[in-house]
Amino acid sequence: MTRRAPYEHAPAASETPQYWRSLEERSRLGDSDFLASRAAEFPMGVGEPEGGSGRLGRRGFMGWLGAAFALAGAEGCRRPVEKILPYGKQPTTATIGLPQHFATVSVRRGEAVGILAESHEGRPTKLEGNPDHPASLGAADLQTQAEILSLYDPDRTGAVTLAGAKSSWADFFKAAAAVKGDLHVLVAPTASPTVAKLRAAFGDRLHTWSAEGVGQVQAGQKIAFGKALQPVYAYENAKAIVSLDADFLQTEAGSVAATKGFAKARRLRAPTDTMARLWVAEP
């Protein structure tokens, strides 16, 4: 860093208007000490030393500043303390360093989407579509891939609680038996066999509801075909698609398979191929 004299500001002419940034500054415009401090290049005593005044020079100031940043950086780069313990008994189904894959499903809007969960040493790390499942065909949308974070949610319930205290399923069934016919259970639409067994146990006291349900679709199918059905669309065979306020590529049931079918219908492989046309009407 080179030494140089501070900038010299020519005094303002008498007819030059005086600008201020606060009421306090306006009240002190006539104060010579205040004007001198405002004109200084380095406020708060930071500048070139003048005649043994004891002020911190620019070089000294930059030196202290660099030392502070060095200390902060050294503290931030310290390796965290971790304790890694080996297996006391090596699992026979796991090999260190090699991932394992498990077939499972993710239920959304009453539809089971087949996925493959990748696991490393018992910790799930990735979710992808199951190529052998008709609802995913090997693909996975952003919601499915983000569900891996829910497995590490610190607020996820790990045990039965009663009034904020840890309880057990035995206590739950005792409390459920005490209320008798006044207990009703509300669950989201699902194809889970476990929920089906619960429905057989609770009877008409188990109710299904979702803000994103498919009740309207099933009601329309009942009018058209005489019974409630879940339609499965073959978008890859469609030449024209009309969407009436239906986000069939993102939020509707069957969106994962619909995206793959729609992309296949829009893909041109030869000069004579035709592309599926899409018309959308939204409110």
Backbone as CSV, one residue per row, in Angstrom:
resi,resn,N_x,N_y,N_z,CA_x,CA_y,CA_z,C_x,C_y,C_z
1,MET,0.859,-1.190,0.000,0.000,0.000,0.000,0.893,1.236,0.000
2,THR,0.615,2.160,-0.854,1.416,3.376,-0.971,0.889,4.433,-0.021
3,ARG,1.805,5.290,0.392,1.410,6.411,1.241,1.031,7.594,0.350
4,ARG,-0.025,8.225,0.696,-0.464,9.405,-0.044,-1.192,10.336,0.908
5,ALA,-1.273,11.567,0.496,-1.957,12.555,1.321,-3.459,12.401,1.169
6,PRO,-4.207,12.773,2.179,-5.662,12.685,2.062,-6.166,13.600,0.955
7,TYR,-7.370,13.262,0.479,-7.985,14.094,-0.546,-8.231,15.495,0.023
8,GLU,-7.959,16.476,-0.810,-8.191,17.859,-0.415,-9.476,18.339,-1.077
9,HIS,-10.402,18.781,-0.260,-11.689,19.258,-0.754,-11.687,20.779,-0.711
10,ALA,-11.975,21.356,-1.867,-12.033,22.815,-1.922,-13.215,23.311,-1.102
11,PRO,-13.024,24.419,-0.377,-14.147,24.933,0.421,-15.301,25.361,-0.467
12,ALA,-16.499,25.119,0.012,-17.689,25.462,-0.764,-17.852,26.973,-0.845
13,ALA,-18.344,27.430,-1.974,-18.595,28.860,-2.146,-19.730,29.295,-1.246
14,SER,-19.765,30.561,-0.998,-20.784,31.080,-0.076,-22.184,30.887,-0.606
15,GLU,-22.315,30.903,-1.945,-23.662,30.758,-2.495,-24.053,29.293,-2.718
16,THR,-23.140,28.327,-2.403,-23.462,26.909,-2.594,-24.416,26.431,-1.503
17,PRO,-25.510,25.782,-1.874,-26.453,25.317,-0.839,-25.830,24.223,0.006
18,GLN,-26.183,24.169,1.262,-25.695,23.164,2.202,-26.716,22.034,2.307
19,TYR,-26.284,20.814,1.929,-27.166,19.658,1.986,-26.939,18.877,3.277
20,TRP,-27.967,18.312,3.833,-27.879,17.567,5.072,-28.703,16.285,4.939
21,ARG,-28.321,15.276,5.760,-28.953,13.965,5.701,-29.761,13.622,6.939
22,SER,-29.714,14.446,7.953,-30.492,14.219,9.160,-30.696,15.548,9.868
23,LEU,-31.638,15.567,10.783,-31.887,16.797,11.534,-30.695,17.147,12.418
24,GLU,-30.021,16.127,12.958,-28.841,16.398,13.775,-27.736,17.036,12.937
25,GLU,-27.549,16.546,11.716,-26.528,17.130,10.853,-26.897,18.559,10.462
26,ARG,-28.149,18.811,10.250,-28.562,20.171,9.894,-28.307,21.137,11.043
27,SER,-28.552,20.682,12.267,-28.350,21.571,13.415,-26.880,21.850,13.677
28,ARG,-25.959,21.018,13.147,-24.539,21.184,13.411,-23.769,21.647,12.181
29,LEU,-24.463,22.160,11.155,-23.770,22.611,9.964,-22.847,23.792,10.249
30,GLY,-23.124,24.548,11.272,-22.265,25.669,11.621,-21.148,25.319,12.581
31,ASP,-21.068,24.070,13.031,-20.047,23.620,13.977,-18.785,23.253,13.209
32,SER,-17.668,23.947,13.481,-16.428,23.713,12.744,-15.871,22.319,13.003
33,ASP,-15.945,21.829,14.246,-15.443,20.484,14.533,-16.230,19.417,13.772
34,PHE,-17.545,19.599,13.713,-18.372,18.641,12.997,-18.050,18.646,11.506
35,LEU,-17.871,19.833,10.924,-17.539,19.921,9.512,-16.183,19.302,9.218
36,ALA,-15.223,19.463,10.144,-13.898,18.875,9.939,-13.958,17.353,9.990
37,SER,-14.763,16.794,10.912,-14.877,15.341,11.001,-15.606,14.759,9.795
38,ARG,-16.557,15.535,9.243,-17.288,15.034,8.082,-16.414,15.039,6.828
39,ALA,-15.483,15.998,6.745,-14.602,16.088,5.586,-13.441,15.115,5.645
40,ALA,-13.190,14.459,6.804,-12.065,13.541,6.926,-12.290,12.313,6.059
41,GLU,-11.219,11.821,5.430,-11.321,10.643,4.564,-11.563,9.378,5.368
42,PHE,-10.882,9.250,6.505,-11.018,8.089,7.370,-11.600,8.548,8.700
43,PRO,-12.900,8.349,8.940,-13.486,8.802,10.202,-13.054,7.928,11.359
44,MET,-13.437,8.336,12.545,-13.197,7.608,13.794,-11.705,7.386,14.030
45,GLY,-10.860,8.347,13.633,-9.449,8.284,13.964,-8.633,7.346,13.140
46,VAL,-9.178,6.798,12.038,-8.421,5.884,11.199,-7.832,6.701,10.053
47,GLY,-6.510,6.863,9.994,-5.867,7.623,8.931,-4.371,7.604,9.107
48,GLU,-3.695,8.455,8.400,-2.251,8.530,8.510,-1.855,9.171,9.832
49,PRO,-0.827,8.650,10.484,-0.371,9.283,11.729,0.194,10.669,11.455
50,GLU,-0.176,11.571,12.287,0.260,12.952,12.104,0.955,13.417,13.363
51,GLY,2.308,13.565,13.268,3.062,14.170,14.361,2.873,13.491,15.690
52,GLY,2.857,12.156,15.707,2.746,11.470,16.986,1.392,11.613,17.641
53,SER,0.334,11.777,16.831,-1.002,11.932,17.405,-1.538,10.622,17.963
54,GLY,-0.875,9.492,17.614,-1.328,8.209,18.152,-2.464,7.581,17.373
55,ARG,-2.869,8.192,16.241,-3.946,7.619,15.448,-3.443,6.406,14.681
56,LEU,-4.343,5.500,14.409,-3.994,4.280,13.695,-3.895,4.586,12.210
57,GLY,-2.770,4.255,11.612,-2.584,4.497,10.199,-3.307,3.476,9.346
58,ARG,-3.299,3.757,8.035,-3.992,2.855,7.123,-3.348,1.476,7.108
59,ARG,-2.024,1.449,7.141,-1.334,0.170,7.143,-1.654,-0.626,8.405
60,GLY,-1.611,0.048,9.542,-1.950,-0.651,10.778,-3.379,-1.137,10.801
61,PHE,-4.297,-0.288,10.281,-5.702,-0.675,10.249,-5.908,-1.904,9.369
62,MET,-5.279,-1.928,8.178,-5.417,-3.080,7.301,-4.781,-4.328,7.909
63,GLY,-3.691,-4.127,8.663,-3.073,-5.272,9.334,-3.985,-5.893,10.370
64,TRP,-4.601,-5.046,11.224,-5.534,-5.568,12.220,-6.750,-6.222,11.552
65,LEU,-7.218,-5.606,10.453,-8.374,-6.170,9.754,-8.044,-7.538,9.160
66,GLY,-6.852,-7.648,8.562,-6.451,-8.939,8.012,-6.297,-9.998,9.081
67,ALA,-5.752,-9.615,10.252,-5.612,-10.583,11.334,-6.977,-11.062,11.830
68,ALA,-7.945,-10.134,11.897,-9.285,-10.532,12.352,-9.915,-11.519,11.382
69,PHE,-9.782,-11.249,10.062,-10.349,-12.176,9.078,-9.630,-13.520,9.112
70,ALA,-8.327,-13.512,9.347,-7.583,-14.775,9.423,-8.048,-15.618,10.596
71,LEU,-8.287,-14.979,11.753,-8.763,-15.724,12.913,-10.160,-16.281,12.678
72,ALA,-11.011,-15.453,12.045,-12.371,-15.924,11.772,-12.352,-17.086,10.788
73,GLY,-11.483,-16.993,9.760,-11.404,-18.082,8.796,-10.842,-19.346,9.388
74,ALA,-9.855,-19.218,10.258,-9.283,-20.405,10.887,-10.298,-21.110,11.774
75,GLU,-11.133,-20.324,12.450,-12.156,-20.919,13.305,-13.219,-21.615,12.479
76,GLY,-13.606,-20.989,11.323,-14.652,-21.578,10.501,-14.206,-22.809,9.740
77,CYS,-12.915,-22.972,9.485,-12.411,-24.108,8.730,-12.011,-25.286,9.614
78,ARG,-12.247,-25.200,10.902,-11.857,-26.295,11.786,-12.705,-27.523,11.497
79,ARG,-12.055,-28.656,11.414,-12.761,-29.892,11.125,-13.666,-30.276,12.291
80,PRO,-14.947,-30.563,12.014,-15.834,-30.940,13.122,-15.417,-32.255,13.756
81,VAL,-15.688,-32.388,15.020,-15.350,-33.601,15.756,-16.423,-34.649,15.492
82,GLU,-16.035,-35.763,14.934,-16.952,-36.852,14.639,-16.376,-38.157,15.182
83,LYS,-17.259,-38.970,15.707,-16.850,-40.275,16.220,-17.523,-41.350,15.364
84,ILE,-16.712,-42.063,14.633,-17.193,-43.127,13.758,-16.874,-44.468,14.413
85,LEU,-17.912,-45.245,14.661,-17.754,-46.540,15.321,-18.047,-47.651,14.330
86,PRO,-17.249,-48.683,14.308,-17.517,-49.810,13.399,-18.677,-50.649,13.924
87,TYR,-19.154,-51.529,13.069,-20.204,-52.456,13.469,-19.670,-53.396,14.554
88,GLY,-20.451,-53.571,15.596,-20.094,-54.591,16.572,-20.309,-55.984,16.009
89,LYS,-21.340,-56.104,15.148,-21.617,-57.355,14.469,-22.032,-57.004,13.052
90,GLN,-21.225,-57.389,12.091,-21.471,-57.038,10.698,-22.782,-57.653,10.209
91,PRO,-23.735,-56.845,9.682,-24.980,-57.413,9.140,-24.686,-58.301,7.938
92,THR,-25.389,-59.401,7.866,-25.154,-60.341,6.761,-25.774,-59.855,5.459
93,THR,-26.723,-58.917,5.535,-27.406,-58.449,4.329,-26.829,-57.152,3.791
94,ALA,-25.797,-56.602,4.400,-25.238,-55.326,3.970,-23.749,-55.460,3.751
95,THR,-23.276,-54.782,2.698,-21.854,-54.726,2.389,-21.414,-53.275,2.441
96,ILE,-20.399,-52.986,3.228,-19.941,-51.616,3.403,-19.498,-51.040,2.056
97,GLY,-20.029,-49.881,1.726,-19.662,-49.210,0.482,-20.562,-49.514,-0.689
98,LEU,-21.387,-50.561,-0.599,-22.295,-50.910,-1.693,-23.723,-50.570,-1.296
99,PRO,-24.457,-49.833,-2.134,-25.833,-49.467,-1.775,-26.788,-50.641,-1.926
100,GLN,-27.888,-50.553,-1.205,-28.974,-51.513,-1.322,-30.205,-50.793,-1.850
101,HIS,-31.030,-51.499,-2.590,-32.235,-50.923,-3.178,-33.451,-51.717,-2.717
102,PHE,-34.487,-50.971,-2.348,-35.719,-51.561,-1.856,-36.882,-51.010,-2.671
103,ALA,-37.784,-51.894,-3.058,-38.985,-51.492,-3.784,-40.073,-51.119,-2.788
104,THR,-40.658,-49.941,-2.980,-41.728,-49.477,-2.106,-42.665,-48.598,-2.922
105,VAL,-43.626,-47.992,-2.273,-44.591,-47.135,-2.967,-44.766,-45.845,-2.180
106,SER,-45.152,-44.813,-2.894,-45.509,-43.540,-2.291,-46.933,-43.215,-2.711
107,VAL,-47.801,-43.020,-1.726,-49.219,-42.812,-1.998,-49.501,-41.316,-2.090
108,ARG,-50.119,-40.910,-3.210,-50.493,-39.521,-3.412,-51.828,-39.462,-4.130
109,ARG,-52.782,-38.749,-3.511,-54.126,-38.601,-4.069,-54.771,-39.960,-4.331
110,GLY,-54.508,-40.907,-3.419,-55.107,-42.220,-3.552,-54.400,-43.134,-4.519
111,GLU,-53.330,-42.677,-5.152,-52.611,-43.494,-6.129,-51.272,-43.927,-5.549
112,ALA,-50.915,-45.182,-5.727,-49.643,-45.713,-5.268,-48.632,-45.620,-6.402
113,VAL,-47.573,-44.838,-6.187,-46.522,-44.646,-7.187,-45.336,-45.512,-6.791
114,GLY,-44.939,-46.432,-7.643,-43.842,-47.330,-7.340,-42.497,-46.629,-7.405
115,ILE,-41.706,-46.779,-6.390,-40.389,-46.149,-6.322,-39.359,-47.164,-5.829
116,LEU,-38.097,-46.861,-6.095,-36.966,-47.628,-5.592,-36.192,-46.741,-4.633
117,ALA,-35.982,-47.212,-3.418,-35.256,-46.462,-2.402,-33.832,-47.002,-2.319
118,GLU,-32.862,-46.102,-2.461,-31.454,-46.466,-2.335,-30.987,-46.201,-0.912
119,SER,-30.278,-47.165,-0.343,-29.869,-47.080,1.049,-28.386,-47.393,1.154
120,HIS,-27.683,-46.629,2.007,-26.279,-46.867,2.313,-26.141,-47.140,3.810
121,GLU,-25.723,-48.335,4.147,-25.546,-48.727,5.545,-26.790,-48.427,6.377
122,GLY,-27.955,-48.714,5.822,-29.189,-48.521,6.561,-29.762,-47.125,6.509
123,ARG,-29.133,-46.208,5.769,-29.628,-44.833,5.682,-30.130,-44.566,4.268
124,PRO,-31.416,-44.265,4.087,-31.931,-43.968,2.737,-31.321,-42.674,2.200
125,THR,-30.883,-42.718,0.946,-30.196,-41.580,0.355,-30.839,-41.085,-0.937
126,LYS,-31.625,-41.908,-1.636,-32.169,-41.481,-2.930,-33.442,-42.232,-3.223
127,LEU,-34.395,-41.546,-3.855,-35.643,-42.154,-4.299,-35.785,-41.954,-5.805
128,GLU,-36.041,-43.031,-6.511,-36.244,-42.977,-7.951,-37.432,-43.848,-8.311
129,GLY,-37.922,-43.679,-9.527,-39.064,-44.457,-9.965,-38.721,-45.910,-10.225
130,ASN,-39.706,-46.758,-10.029,-39.543,-48.190,-10.272,-39.924,-48.483,-11.722
131,PRO,-38.982,-48.942,-12.544,-39.314,-49.186,-13.955,-40.329,-50.304,-14.161
132,ASP,-40.534,-51.152,-13.165,-41.492,-52.250,-13.293,-42.879,-51.888,-12.768
133,HIS,-43.069,-50.653,-12.325,-44.365,-50.254,-11.786,-45.109,-49.407,-12.824
134,PRO,-46.369,-49.700,-13.110,-47.082,-48.972,-14.168,-47.371,-47.516,-13.830
135,ALA,-47.344,-47.141,-12.550,-47.653,-45.766,-12.185,-46.454,-44.838,-12.270
136,SER,-45.248,-45.388,-12.345,-44.056,-44.549,-12.423,-43.222,-44.818,-13.676
137,LEU,-43.158,-46.086,-14.121,-42.423,-46.452,-15.336,-40.961,-46.019,-15.260
138,GLY,-40.390,-46.045,-14.057,-38.989,-45.677,-13.892,-38.737,-44.205,-13.692
139,ALA,-39.771,-43.375,-13.662,-39.609,-41.929,-13.497,-40.055,-41.518,-12.105
140,ALA,-39.627,-40.332,-11.693,-40.003,-39.781,-10.388,-40.098,-38.274,-10.526
141,ASP,-41.168,-37.700,-9.993,-41.322,-36.249,-10.060,-40.598,-35.606,-8.883
142,LEU,-40.663,-34.284,-8.820,-39.929,-33.555,-7.781,-40.469,-33.843,-6.391
143,GLN,-41.767,-34.098,-6.248,-42.325,-34.395,-4.935,-41.820,-35.741,-4.419
144,THR,-41.718,-36.709,-5.319,-41.220,-38.032,-4.903,-39.771,-37.953,-4.473
145,GLN,-38.939,-37.239,-5.218,-37.529,-37.132,-4.859,-37.335,-36.318,-3.586
146,ALA,-38.229,-35.380,-3.309,-38.110,-34.573,-2.093,-38.588,-35.310,-0.852
147,GLU,-39.319,-36.416,-1.029,-39.816,-37.148,0.131,-38.697,-37.798,0.935
148,ILE,-37.485,-37.875,0.376,-36.361,-38.420,1.136,-36.076,-37.557,2.357
149,LEU,-36.402,-36.259,2.274,-36.157,-35.366,3.409,-37.104,-35.651,4.564
150,SER,-38.299,-36.167,4.272,-39.249,-36.456,5.350,-38.768,-37.595,6.237
151,LEU,-37.888,-38.453,5.712,-37.359,-39.540,6.532,-36.378,-39.046,7.578
152,TYR,-35.853,-37.825,7.387,-34.917,-37.238,8.347,-35.529,-36.039,9.067
153,ASP,-36.844,-35.919,9.038,-37.523,-34.796,9.688,-37.392,-34.936,11.206
154,PRO,-36.781,-33.952,11.898,-36.642,-34.080,13.356,-37.972,-33.999,14.093
155,ASP,-39.013,-33.432,13.445,-40.320,-33.342,14.085,-41.192,-34.559,13.804
156,ARG,-40.655,-35.520,13.110,-41.430,-36.718,12.796,-41.678,-37.535,14.064
157,THR,-42.907,-37.966,14.247,-43.265,-38.717,15.452,-42.622,-40.098,15.422
158,GLY,-41.855,-40.394,16.458,-41.202,-41.693,16.526,-41.844,-42.651,17.498
159,ALA,-42.838,-42.196,18.249,-43.486,-43.061,19.230,-44.877,-42.517,19.494
160,VAL,-45.695,-43.329,20.126,-47.044,-42.915,20.516,-46.936,-41.969,21.709
161,THR,-47.613,-40.838,21.624,-47.591,-39.860,22.716,-48.999,-39.612,23.229
162,LEU,-49.088,-39.293,24.488,-50.354,-38.970,25.132,-50.148,-37.725,25.980
163,ALA,-50.814,-36.640,25.603,-50.688,-35.361,26.304,-49.233,-34.893,26.351
164,GLY,-48.502,-35.151,25.263,-47.114,-34.708,25.178,-46.104,-35.664,25.768
165,ALA,-46.561,-36.698,26.471,-45.646,-37.663,27.083,-45.630,-38.954,26.270
166,LYS,-44.513,-39.677,26.334,-44.371,-40.917,25.592,-45.324,-41.966,26.142
167,SER,-46.006,-42.636,25.219,-46.986,-43.636,25.615,-46.730,-44.904,24.800
168,SER,-47.755,-45.745,24.642,-47.628,-46.996,23.904,-48.942,-47.273,23.187
169,TRP,-48.867,-48.228,22.248,-50.071,-48.597,21.532,-51.081,-49.276,22.458
170,ALA,-50.607,-49.953,23.475,-51.536,-50.577,24.424,-52.373,-49.524,25.129
171,ASP,-51.725,-48.393,25.515,-52.483,-47.318,26.150,-53.466,-46.692,25.176
172,PHE,-53.078,-46.629,23.888,-53.990,-46.055,22.895,-55.247,-46.905,22.760
173,PHE,-55.080,-48.227,22.666,-56.254,-49.093,22.501,-57.128,-49.076,23.755
174,LYS,-56.525,-48.916,24.931,-57.337,-48.784,26.142,-58.166,-47.507,26.101
175,ALA,-57.528,-46.392,25.661,-58.262,-45.135,25.569,-59.326,-45.203,24.488
176,ALA,-59.038,-45.893,23.369,-60.030,-46.034,22.298,-61.214,-46.874,22.744
177,ALA,-60.961,-47.912,23.550,-62.062,-48.748,24.035,-62.924,-48.001,25.036
178,ALA,-62.331,-47.029,25.741,-63.091,-46.283,26.747,-64.121,-45.369,26.112
179,VAL,-63.788,-44.764,24.945,-64.729,-43.830,24.310,-65.800,-44.558,23.517
180,LYS,-65.571,-45.841,23.234,-66.547,-46.690,22.545,-66.937,-46.099,21.194
181,GLY,-68.216,-45.828,20.982,-68.700,-45.392,19.668,-68.430,-43.947,19.350
182,ASP,-67.837,-43.193,20.241,-67.586,-41.776,19.969,-66.266,-41.531,19.260
183,LEU,-65.452,-42.576,19.030,-64.151,-42.401,18.397,-64.278,-42.565,16.887
184,HIS,-63.849,-41.552,16.140,-63.832,-41.587,14.684,-62.424,-41.266,14.210
185,VAL,-62.009,-41.923,13.149,-60.664,-41.777,12.605,-60.773,-41.200,11.204
186,LEU,-59.982,-40.143,10.942,-59.954,-39.491,9.639,-58.581,-39.720,9.009
187,VAL,-58.551,-40.328,7.823,-57.300,-40.630,7.134,-57.392,-40.108,5.705
188,ALA,-56.229,-39.975,5.089,-56.162,-39.572,3.692,-56.443,-40.768,2.789
189,PRO,-56.878,-40.529,1.557,-57.102,-41.656,0.643,-55.820,-42.441,0.411
190,THR,-55.918,-43.759,0.547,-54.735,-44.601,0.409,-55.154,-46.002,-0.006
191,ALA,-54.212,-46.696,-0.635,-54.427,-48.092,-1.006,-53.657,-49.032,-0.104
192,SER,-53.288,-48.574,1.076,-52.485,-49.368,1.988,-53.287,-50.545,2.531
193,PRO,-52.739,-51.757,2.492,-53.436,-52.902,3.100,-53.626,-52.743,4.599
194,THR,-52.694,-52.062,5.267,-52.844,-51.848,6.712,-54.067,-50.995,7.011
195,VAL,-54.271,-49.929,6.211,-55.449,-49.087,6.409,-56.722,-49.859,6.091
196,ALA,-56.645,-50.761,5.117,-57.813,-51.597,4.805,-58.195,-52.474,5.991
197,LYS,-57.205,-53.011,6.721,-57.501,-53.789,7.924,-58.098,-52.907,9.016
198,LEU,-57.588,-51.679,9.141,-58.167,-50.761,10.117,-59.612,-50.411,9.773
199,ARG,-59.901,-50.275,8.477,-61.281,-49.986,8.080,-62.209,-51.131,8.473
200,ALA,-61.733,-52.370,8.355,-62.546,-53.509,8.764,-62.769,-53.515,10.267
201,ALA,-61.772,-52.990,11.030,-61.908,-52.977,12.485,-62.790,-51.832,12.961
202,PHE,-62.658,-50.645,12.341,-63.415,-49.475,12.796,-64.772,-49.359,12.114
203,GLY,-64.948,-50.000,10.959,-66.233,-49.929,10.282,-66.520,-48.531,9.774
204,ASP,-67.747,-48.060,10.037,-68.142,-46.739,9.542,-67.580,-45.597,10.380
205,ARG,-66.718,-45.899,11.355,-66.095,-44.839,12.148,-64.759,-44.394,11.563
206,LEU,-64.321,-45.004,10.461,-63.108,-44.582,9.770,-63.517,-43.857,8.495
207,HIS,-63.110,-42.606,8.375,-63.521,-41.754,7.258,-62.299,-41.363,6.430
208,THR,-62.509,-41.194,5.156,-61.451,-40.816,4.215,-61.803,-39.482,3.584
209,TRP,-60.834,-38.558,3.611,-61.056,-37.245,2.997,-59.716,-36.613,2.672
210,SER,-59.685,-35.841,1.594,-58.486,-35.108,1.212,-58.906,-33.874,0.442
211,ALA,-58.177,-32.781,0.670,-58.454,-31.553,-0.070,-58.150,-31.714,-1.554
212,GLU,-57.310,-32.687,-1.892,-56.968,-32.952,-3.290,-57.502,-34.323,-3.690
213,GLY,-58.726,-34.606,-3.287,-59.302,-35.913,-3.570,-59.710,-36.067,-5.018
214,VAL,-60.102,-37.282,-5.352,-60.538,-37.602,-6.716,-62.014,-37.973,-6.716
215,GLY,-62.761,-37.419,-5.758,-64.182,-37.748,-5.680,-64.960,-37.303,-6.900
216,GLN,-64.632,-36.123,-7.454,-65.344,-35.638,-8.635,-65.094,-36.527,-9.841
217,VAL,-63.843,-36.982,-9.955,-63.522,-37.860,-11.088,-64.280,-39.174,-10.979
218,GLN,-64.307,-39.758,-9.789,-65.016,-41.022,-9.610,-66.517,-40.846,-9.783
219,ALA,-67.043,-39.686,-9.372,-68.476,-39.438,-9.574,-68.808,-39.351,-11.060
220,GLY,-67.927,-38.706,-11.833,-68.156,-38.650,-13.269,-68.061,-40.009,-13.933
221,GLN,-67.123,-40.830,-13.477,-67.013,-42.178,-14.020,-68.247,-43.020,-13.686
222,LYS,-68.819,-42.772,-12.511,-70.027,-43.515,-12.131,-71.202,-43.143,-13.018
223,ILE,-71.273,-41.851,-13.380,-72.352,-41.438,-14.282,-72.156,-42.046,-15.666
224,ALA,-70.896,-42.114,-16.108,-70.629,-42.592,-17.469,-70.672,-44.115,-17.571
225,PHE,-70.145,-44.819,-16.570,-69.998,-46.265,-16.680,-70.789,-47.046,-15.642
226,GLY,-71.486,-46.342,-14.747,-72.324,-47.034,-13.788,-71.637,-47.378,-12.489
227,LYS,-70.323,-47.196,-12.360,-69.611,-47.438,-11.110,-68.362,-46.559,-11.055
228,ALA,-67.913,-46.321,-9.829,-66.766,-45.437,-9.614,-65.497,-46.123,-10.084
229,LEU,-64.801,-45.499,-11.004,-63.563,-46.032,-11.558,-62.493,-44.948,-11.552
230,GLN,-61.265,-45.389,-11.634,-60.139,-44.469,-11.755,-59.606,-44.565,-13.184
231,PRO,-59.757,-43.527,-13.977,-59.322,-43.621,-15.383,-57.800,-43.636,-15.499
232,VAL,-57.319,-44.360,-16.484,-55.894,-44.412,-16.820,-55.773,-44.006,-18.288
233,TYR,-55.127,-42.882,-18.546,-55.053,-42.321,-19.891,-53.759,-42.742,-20.578
234,ALA,-53.875,-43.124,-21.845,-52.715,-43.484,-22.668,-52.341,-42.274,-23.510
235,TYR,-51.600,-41.345,-22.916,-51.256,-40.112,-23.621,-50.319,-40.374,-24.794
236,GLU,-49.561,-41.458,-24.759,-48.634,-41.722,-25.856,-49.360,-42.056,-27.156
237,ASN,-50.641,-42.429,-27.071,-51.426,-42.752,-28.264,-52.336,-41.610,-28.689
238,ALA,-52.333,-40.500,-27.960,-53.251,-39.400,-28.259,-52.687,-38.523,-29.363
239,LYS,-53.556,-38.053,-30.249,-53.187,-37.084,-31.279,-53.557,-35.660,-30.877
240,ALA,-54.574,-35.539,-30.020,-54.994,-34.229,-29.522,-55.423,-34.391,-28.071
241,ILE,-54.967,-33.478,-27.213,-55.251,-33.521,-25.780,-55.864,-32.192,-25.380
242,VAL,-57.016,-32.245,-24.717,-57.703,-31.048,-24.234,-57.731,-31.114,-22.712
243,SER,-57.117,-30.128,-22.056,-57.060,-30.074,-20.596,-57.936,-28.931,-20.115
244,LEU,-58.979,-29.275,-19.366,-59.913,-28.293,-18.821,-59.622,-28.106,-17.341
245,ASP,-58.778,-27.122,-17.007,-58.398,-26.816,-15.624,-57.874,-28.064,-14.912
246,ALA,-56.995,-28.799,-15.582,-56.422,-30.014,-15.008,-54.931,-30.017,-15.298
247,ASP,-54.135,-29.950,-14.245,-52.677,-29.990,-14.378,-52.242,-31.452,-14.363
248,PHE,-52.491,-32.142,-15.478,-52.263,-33.582,-15.508,-50.780,-33.938,-15.548
249,LEU,-49.888,-32.979,-15.733,-48.458,-33.262,-15.757,-47.779,-32.993,-14.421
250,GLN,-48.500,-32.457,-13.424,-47.865,-32.111,-12.160,-48.647,-32.584,-10.948
251,THR,-49.895,-32.146,-10.825,-50.620,-32.323,-9.567,-51.730,-33.358,-9.630
252,GLU,-52.191,-33.739,-10.805,-53.278,-34.705,-10.882,-52.758,-36.119,-10.622
253,ALA,-53.674,-37.010,-10.297,-53.297,-38.416,-10.108,-52.796,-38.994,-11.428
254,GLY,-51.740,-39.787,-11.338,-51.162,-40.365,-12.536,-50.267,-39.419,-13.303
255,SER,-49.772,-38.351,-12.642,-48.983,-37.345,-13.353,-47.622,-37.876,-13.797
256,VAL,-47.035,-38.810,-13.032,-45.711,-39.327,-13.395,-45.783,-40.109,-14.697
257,ALA,-46.711,-41.064,-14.796,-46.870,-41.829,-16.027,-47.383,-40.941,-17.153
258,ALA,-48.225,-39.945,-16.824,-48.742,-39.048,-17.854,-47.629,-38.221,-18.481
259,THR,-46.652,-37.809,-17.688,-45.540,-37.027,-18.217,-44.721,-37.837,-19.211
260,LYS,-44.462,-39.098,-18.877,-43.710,-39.945,-19.802,-44.505,-40.209,-21.075
261,GLY,-45.795,-40.471,-20.956,-46.613,-40.704,-22.138,-46.748,-39.468,-23.001
262,PHE,-46.916,-38.297,-22.363,-47.045,-37.046,-23.113,-45.746,-36.720,-23.853
263,ALA,-44.601,-36.936,-23.193,-43.314,-36.689,-23.847,-43.118,-37.633,-25.037
264,LYS,-43.568,-38.869,-24.913,-43.447,-39.812,-26.018,-44.325,-39.400,-27.191
265,ALA,-45.515,-38.865,-26.904,-46.403,-38.423,-27.979,-45.894,-37.161,-28.670
266,ARG,-45.057,-36.381,-27.976,-44.519,-35.146,-28.567,-43.169,-35.360,-29.243
267,ARG,-42.570,-36.531,-29.084,-41.237,-36.774,-29.623,-41.332,-37.161,-31.105
268,LEU,-40.526,-36.527,-31.926,-40.485,-36.793,-33.358,-39.229,-37.599,-33.668
269,ARG,-39.423,-38.769,-34.225,-38.304,-39.644,-34.551,-38.023,-39.705,-36.053
270,ALA,-38.984,-39.298,-36.841,-38.805,-39.328,-38.293,-39.457,-38.081,-38.890
271,PRO,-39.050,-37.672,-40.097,-39.652,-36.469,-40.699,-41.145,-36.588,-40.920
272,THR,-41.647,-37.799,-41.041,-43.079,-37.975,-41.286,-43.901,-38.072,-40.005
273,ASP,-43.253,-38.097,-38.843,-43.987,-38.196,-37.587,-44.756,-36.912,-37.310
274,THR,-45.875,-37.060,-36.627,-46.694,-35.917,-36.218,-46.637,-35.783,-34.698
275,MET,-46.739,-34.541,-34.230,-46.660,-34.250,-32.795,-48.061,-34.088,-32.214
276,ALA,-48.289,-34.663,-31.055,-49.572,-34.509,-30.380,-49.798,-33.045,-30.025
277,ARG,-50.989,-32.577,-30.251,-51.347,-31.182,-29.976,-52.023,-31.097,-28.609
278,LEU,-51.785,-29.986,-27.913,-52.315,-29.778,-26.559,-53.074,-28.466,-26.493
279,TRP,-54.315,-28.519,-26.038,-55.114,-27.331,-25.791,-55.458,-27.295,-24.296
280,VAL,-55.262,-26.151,-23.690,-55.463,-25.987,-22.243,-56.424,-24.831,-22.001
281,ALA,-57.421,-25.049,-21.163,-58.351,-24.000,-20.732,-58.277,-23.893,-19.218
282,GLU,-57.892,-22.707,-18.736,-57.760,-22.481,-17.297,-58.604,-21.296,-16.870
283,PRO,-59.078,-21.255,-15.625,-59.879,-20.110,-15.175,-59.018,-18.866,-14.996
